[in-house]
Amino acid sequence: MYSLLKAMRALLVLDLCTTVGALAGWPEGGTIVAGNAVRFDRQTWESSLAQPNATGTVPVSGFDISQRWPSQEVDGWTLSLNVSSDVPESQSMNADNATTGTFTGTSIFFKAPENIQGAFTNHTALDETTWKICVNVVPNGPQEDQSAAGNGTCGFLSSQCVTDLQQAYADKFSGSQDCYGTPPSTPSSCGGIVDTSNFQTQQLPLTSINGTEVFVTASASHEAGDETAWNNATRQVWPVLTVWGWNTRAQAPQDSSPQVQLSCIRANTVEPGSDNPPSSAEPTFRGAAVLALGIASVTTWYTYL
C-alpha cells in the first residue's frame, strides 16, 4: 500500500509540474490566473503582454493608503487592461508538446498614484499598514458595452444593482478576516446578470500597486490571426469591484463601513497595426472559466497522498 501511495504521489507531482509548472508563484504574488493563462509563467506572460495590441484605462476612486486608515480620497488610481493577440503556445511552460497554436491574452492592472507606489517597498510599512483591499473580478461581463469604454461605469447593470452590490460587499466585509470568505448573496435587483459566487477575489498585495497584474486570462488555442478570439477579447467588458477596507491594526469602530466601488473596463485603444473590433448594437454575454490556484492547495494534495 505504501508503495502504491508513493507512486501515486510521484505521478501527481509530475502531473502538476507538467500542467501548471511555476503557476503557484502567480496567486502567491497577488495575481488571479484564469483560462489558458495557466499555461504560462509570469515572466513569459509579462513579456508577451508588454507590447499589447489593445489597451484600456479608466480612473477609479482610491485613498492615500500610505497613511493610516481611514485617510482622504485621492485622485490618480487607475484600472488598466492589456490585450495581446497570437501569444505562441511554443512559449508556454509545456513547450515541448506545443502545437503551432496561439492564444489571445488579457491582463488587468490596478495602479496607485506615483507618490503612493513606493510606500510599501520596505517590510516595515507592510507590517504596519492598517489597510486591506479586496479586489473582485467578474468573469462573465458582457461584450461591446460602449459606456464601459469611456468613464468606467457599468452600463449593462441597473443603478440599483450597482448600489445593492456595493452595499452587499460593504456589509459582508470583516476587518478581522481575509478577503476569501463566502461572498454575499447576489442582489435580486441584478436579475441574474451577475452571480457573486462566480466573482474571482484577490486580497491585493500592497506591493502590487505599482501596476502588477491582479488578473490574467487567455483564450482557447487558435490559429494565428484568428479574428474571433481577437474580437471577443477586445469587446469583453470586465467589471471589477474594489473594497477599501481595514485590518485589525486599524482598530476601526464597530459601526465602520468600507468604501466599495464597482468599475468596468474594456479595451478602448487599438494600437497601430491592429484591427479595430466590430461594433455591436446589443451586448452579448459569455461565461469564463477561471482557475485560481494557490500553493496551499498543491501542498494539501501532496500531503494527503
C-alpha distance (Angstrom), angle and dihedral (degrees) to the residues before:
residue distance angle dihedral
M1 . . .
Y2 3.80 . .
S3 3.82 90.3 .
L4 3.78 90.6 50.3
L5 3.80 92.3 50.2
K6 3.78 90.5 46.8
A7 3.80 90.9 52.3
M8 3.79 91.9 47.5
R9 3.79 90.3 50.4
A10 3.80 91.5 51.3
L11 3.79 91.7 49.5
L12 3.78 91.7 48.8
V13 3.78 93.3 50.3
L14 3.81 90.1 47.4
D15 3.81 90.3 49.9
L16 3.79 91.9 48.9
C17 3.78 91.6 50.1
T18 3.80 90.7 48.3
T19 3.78 96.9 47.3
V20 3.77 105.2 32.8
G21 3.79 105.6 13.7
A22 3.81 110.6 170.4
L23 3.79 91.9 -0.1
A24 3.80 92.9 117.3
G25 3.79 88.3 72.5
W26 3.80 92.3 61.8
P27 3.82 101.4 63.5
E28 3.80 89.1 33.3
G29 3.80 86.4 57.7
G30 3.79 93.6 50.1
T31 3.80 103.0 -91.9
I32 3.80 129.3 123.8
V33 3.81 106.1 -140.4
A34 3.80 114.1 -152.9
G35 3.79 140.2 176.9
N36 3.79 116.5 -13.0
A37 3.80 92.5 -17.8
V38 3.82 82.9 93.7
R39 3.79 86.4 77.4
F40 3.80 92.9 67.7
D41 3.78 135.2 65.0
R42 3.79 120.0 -129.2
Q43 3.81 97.1 -103.7
T44 3.80 94.1 51.8
W45 3.78 92.3 43.7
E46 3.80 94.7 50.5
S47 3.79 90.6 47.1
S48 3.81 91.4 52.5
L49 3.81 93.4 46.5
A50 3.82 94.3 43.5
Q51 3.81 90.6 89.3
P52 3.82 102.7 37.3
N53 3.78 126.4 -171.9
A54 3.81 92.3 -140.2
T55 3.80 134.9 17.9
G56 3.78 141.3 -175.9
T57 3.80 134.8 -169.1
V58 3.80 131.7 -177.5
P59 3.81 130.2 177.3
V60 3.81 117.6 -115.5
S61 3.77 132.9 -166.8
G62 3.78 112.3 -100.8
F63 3.77 144.9 159.5
D64 3.77 139.6 -123.1
I65 3.79 95.6 -98.7
S66 3.79 91.2 175.9
Q67 3.83 83.8 78.7
R68 3.79 127.0 62.2
W69 3.79 118.8 -82.3
P70 2.96 122.7 -65.1
S71 3.80 101.0 41.3
Q72 3.76 135.0 154.7
E73 3.79 123.1 -72.7
V74 3.80 112.4 -106.4
D75 3.79 136.4 -168.2
G76 3.78 123.8 -122.4
W77 3.81 104.0 66.4
T78 3.80 112.5 127.8
L79 3.78 140.3 -172.5
S80 3.80 111.5 -148.1
L81 3.80 137.8 -176.9
N82 3.81 134.8 -160.7
V83 3.81 125.7 -165.5
S84 3.80 121.4 -168.1
S85 3.78 123.9 -176.9
D86 3.79 128.2 -150.0
V87 3.81 100.9 20.8
P88 3.84 100.2 177.3
E89 3.78 119.2 -117.5
S90 3.81 85.7 -141.9
Q91 3.83 86.9 73.8
S92 3.79 92.9 56.9
M93 3.79 124.2 106.4
N94 3.81 89.6 -104.1
A95 3.79 93.2 53.4
D96 3.81 93.9 144.6
N97 3.81 89.9 67.6
A98 3.80 96.0 36.8
T99 3.77 123.3 133.5
T100 3.80 127.4 -152.4
G101 3.81 88.5 -90.5
T102 3.79 125.5 120.5
F103 3.81 136.5 -156.7
T104 3.78 134.6 -138.3
G105 3.78 109.5 -132.9
T106 3.80 133.5 -158.0
S107 3.81 127.5 -166.1
I108 3.82 127.8 -173.6
F109 3.80 121.3 -157.4
F110 3.80 132.9 -166.2
K111 3.79 111.7 -156.9
A112 3.80 134.3 -174.3
P113 3.81 127.1 -146.2
E114 3.79 111.7 -81.9
N115 3.80 94.0 -109.0
I116 3.83 90.3 58.5
Q117 3.82 99.6 41.3
G118 3.78 94.1 81.8
A119 3.79 95.4 47.9
F120 3.81 94.6 96.0
T121 3.78 103.0 42.4
N122 3.80 91.8 112.8
H123 3.79 129.6 59.3
T124 3.79 93.7 -125.0
A125 3.80 92.2 64.3
L126 3.80 90.9 47.5
D127 3.79 92.3 48.5
E128 3.79 92.8 49.0
T129 3.80 101.9 41.0
T130 3.79 117.1 121.6
W131 3.82 94.1 -160.1
K132 3.80 130.2 100.9
I133 3.81 117.9 -177.8
C134 3.80 121.6 -168.3
V135 3.80 117.2 -162.3
N136 3.82 117.1 -163.4
V137 3.81 118.6 -169.5
V138 3.81 117.9 -160.6
P139 3.84 108.5 -143.7
N140 3.80 100.2 -167.8
G141 3.80 103.6 56.8
P142 3.80 121.3 141.9
Q143 3.76 130.6 -93.2
E144 3.79 126.6 -115.9
D145 3.80 100.9 12.5
Q146 3.79 102.0 161.5
S147 3.80 95.0 -162.4
A148 3.80 90.2 62.0
A149 3.79 91.0 58.0
G150 3.79 92.7 62.8
N151 3.78 121.3 40.1
G152 3.79 103.7 -0.7
T153 3.79 97.4 -103.1
C154 3.80 119.6 140.9
G155 3.78 101.3 -125.4
F156 3.80 94.7 174.9
L157 3.82 89.7 67.3
S158 3.79 124.6 68.3
S159 3.79 116.9 -113.7
Q160 3.81 88.4 -115.7
C161 3.81 91.1 54.7
V162 3.80 91.3 50.6
T163 3.80 91.6 48.4
D164 3.80 92.9 47.1
L165 3.82 93.3 46.9
Q166 3.78 92.0 51.1
Q167 3.79 91.6 47.2
A168 3.81 92.5 47.7
Y169 3.80 91.5 54.9
A170 3.80 91.9 44.4
D171 3.82 90.5 52.6
K172 3.81 92.3 46.8
F173 3.80 95.5 50.3
S174 3.80 118.6 111.1
G175 3.77 123.7 -171.3
S176 3.81 91.1 -154.6
Q177 3.81 96.3 55.6
D178 3.79 134.8 58.0
C179 3.80 123.9 -107.9
Y180 3.80 96.0 -98.2
G181 3.79 102.2 81.4
T182 3.78 126.0 116.7
P183 3.82 108.7 -59.0
P184 3.79 121.5 -123.6
S185 3.78 119.4 -94.5
T186 3.78 116.7 -87.9
P187 3.83 109.4 -97.9
S188 3.80 113.8 -112.7
S189 3.81 88.5 -130.1
C190 3.82 88.6 71.1
G191 3.80 90.6 66.9
G192 3.78 96.6 -145.1
I193 3.81 93.9 -60.9
V194 3.80 90.7 119.8
D195 3.78 131.4 22.5
T196 3.80 118.9 -154.8
S197 3.81 90.8 -152.4
N198 3.82 87.0 68.9
F199 3.80 95.8 50.6
Q200 3.80 112.6 116.7
T201 3.81 111.0 -135.9
Q202 3.78 131.4 -156.0
Q203 3.80 127.0 177.6
L204 3.76 96.9 -138.1
P205 3.81 114.1 -120.7
L206 3.78 104.4 -135.7
T207 3.79 88.6 -137.1
S208 3.83 86.9 67.1
I209 3.79 96.9 63.2
N210 3.81 90.7 95.4
G211 3.79 89.2 77.8
T212 3.81 105.3 -75.1
E213 3.81 112.1 155.7
V214 3.79 116.0 -92.1
F215 3.82 93.3 -175.5
V216 3.81 134.9 19.6
T217 3.78 131.8 177.3
A218 3.79 139.7 165.6
S219 3.77 136.0 -155.6
A220 3.76 127.3 -116.4
S221 3.79 114.8 -77.1
H222 3.80 113.0 -79.0
E223 3.77 141.5 166.9
A224 3.79 117.2 -83.4
G225 3.79 111.4 -86.6
D226 3.81 94.1 23.4
E227 3.81 105.3 165.3
T228 3.80 96.5 -162.7
A229 3.80 94.5 61.5
W230 3.81 91.1 44.2
N231 3.81 93.5 48.6
N232 3.81 92.5 47.4
A233 3.80 92.9 50.2
T234 3.80 95.9 46.8
R235 3.81 93.6 44.9
Q236 3.80 95.4 45.9
V237 3.80 115.8 112.9
W238 3.80 115.7 -148.6
P239 3.82 116.7 -158.4
V240 3.81 112.1 -156.3
L241 3.80 120.9 -169.0
T242 3.81 114.7 -160.6
V243 3.81 124.1 -164.4
W244 3.81 114.0 -160.6
G245 3.77 100.9 -157.8
W246 3.79 142.7 150.2
N247 3.78 139.5 -117.6
T248 3.79 130.0 -133.7
R249 3.80 93.1 -85.4
A250 3.80 88.5 68.5
Q251 3.81 91.1 64.9
A252 3.80 88.0 -149.3
P253 3.81 118.5 -165.0
Q254 3.81 115.3 -100.6
D255 3.81 93.0 -109.9
S256 3.83 94.4 52.5
S257 3.79 118.9 129.1
P258 3.81 127.3 -164.0
Q259 3.77 123.9 -125.1
V260 3.82 110.2 -109.2
Q261 3.79 126.0 -168.0
L262 3.80 130.7 -177.2
S263 3.81 113.4 -156.6
C264 3.79 132.0 173.3
I265 3.77 127.3 -146.7
R266 3.78 135.9 -178.0
A267 3.79 136.7 159.2
N268 3.79 109.2 -71.6
T269 3.79 101.9 161.4
V270 3.80 121.6 59.6
E271 3.76 113.6 -159.1
P272 3.83 120.2 -126.4
G273 3.78 112.4 -80.1
S274 3.81 94.3 27.5
D275 3.80 124.2 105.6
N276 3.78 119.8 -112.2
P277 3.82 112.9 -116.7
P278 3.80 114.7 -113.6
S279 3.80 118.1 -103.0
S280 3.79 122.5 -117.3
A281 3.78 127.7 -158.0
E282 3.79 94.0 -145.6
P283 3.79 126.6 36.6
T284 3.79 115.0 -116.5
F285 3.78 120.7 -148.7
R286 3.75 126.6 -138.0
G287 3.78 134.7 172.4
A288 3.78 128.5 -122.2
A289 3.79 127.3 -154.7
V290 3.77 110.5 -138.5
L291 3.78 128.1 -164.6
A292 3.79 118.5 -168.7
L293 3.77 109.9 -178.4
G294 3.79 125.7 -170.6
I295 3.74 129.0 -167.7
A296 3.80 89.4 -119.9
S297 3.80 91.4 66.8
V298 3.80 92.1 49.5
T299 3.81 90.1 49.6
T300 3.82 90.5 49.9
W301 3.81 92.9 54.2
Y302 3.81 91.8 46.1
T303 3.82 93.1 49.3
Y304 3.78 92.8 46.7
L305 3.78 91.5 55.9
